[in-house]
């Protein structure tokens, strides 16, 4: 990362990163999980490990805009159940990054995303009645929250790919559109900010990466406004289908790259 500056990126490369940043804003306020495409673009233009450090502040900017938009719709009992397990996942992900190469990281996360999408589709087909978010307080709900929390913390640390995992959890828990967006907004703002010291300690964030972030963050704002406009025009069924589709595409991208 110590050689990464704006001047080492071609015009087309920067345009691709700008589009990916716009897509981050859109995903944070409309279709969570769609920013797996942004992850792939950043990893294609920048060195794979370094791209996670550049993308993190862009994601945080999107999280702030999402919280400002959907702050009244968060379900805090679910968040409190998730955070301890997510912390364990972040620690595990940090250790994994120390030892694992890019190929192992991509393959592991891609497989997890496809597994989560498959489990969610299966549960939606076999469940007789939809679950309720308040069921997180039950024993089964606590076990599920912890399992998804560890996976979400792990994937968000190693590749900023926790969005699809948590999307699958929130859909399986029966969240409606606004509750889904409000809960995920606070979740990722808190988790992504907590990741900054770990990423800086691994050398993934430095002055050069932050310079690039400063140029890219401005593209997050129009993406967030576009997402806010679009989400009011997407019905619940289409919203859920788009989230699952984005998860499957993201998992395949990671496995096939």
Secondary structure, DSSP 4 states (H G I P E B T S, - for coil): -TT--GGGS-HHHHHHHHHHHHHHHHHHHT-TTTTHHHHHHHHHHS-HHHHHHHHHHHHHHHHHHHHHHHGGG--HHHHHHHHHHHHHHHHHHHHHHHH--HHHHHHHHHHHHHHHHHHHHHHHHH-SS---GGGGGSHHHHHHHHHHHHHHHHHHHHHS-HHHHHHHHHHHTT--HHHHHHHHHHHHHHHHHHHHHHHHHTT---HHHHHHHHHHTHHHHHHHHHHHHHHTTS-HHHHHHHHHHHHHHHHHHHHH-
